[in-house]
Amino acid sequence: MTDEELDPDEKRRVLENLASEGPLTHEQLANTMDHDWDEVQKAIRELRNEGLVTITLDRRYEAEEDTPLIA
């Protein structure tokens, strides 16, 4: 894992929050997780690139239902 990659446990936390509370905006997710906006933006970008998170028409983010990181 490089300095640029998000910790897998952190990805799991983001996905679990989106699965239970989502769809959420960046700001709502940051508040829910007690993270700053930049950290959440990075997590969302990585998870979207991996196909684990999608964006809704109203710019909210949600976890894909069959995401392998959500148990």
C-alpha positions, 0 to 999 in steps of 0.5 A, spaced: 500 500 500 502 506 498 501 513 501 496 515 496 492 509 497 486 509 502 487 503 508 482 497 506 479 498 513 477 505 512 474 503 505 470 498 509 468 504 514 466 508 508 462 502 505 458 500 511 456 507 512 453 508 505 450 502 506 447 503 512 445 511 512 446 512 504 445 515 499 449 521 502 453 527 500 460 528 501 459 533 507 454 528 510 458 522 510 464 526 513 460 528 518 457 521 520 464 519 520 467 524 523 472 525 518 474 532 514 471 533 507 478 532 503 479 525 506 472 523 504 473 525 497 479 521 496 475 515 499 469 516 494 474 517 488 477 510 490 471 507 491 468 509 485 474 507 481 473 500 483 466 500 482 464 499 489 460 506 490 456 510 485 453 517 484 446 518 484 443 524 480 442 529 486 450 528 487 449 523 493 453 517 493 451 510 495 454 503 496 453 498 491 449 492 494 453 486 492 460 490 494 464 484 497 467 489 503 460 489 506 459 483 510 
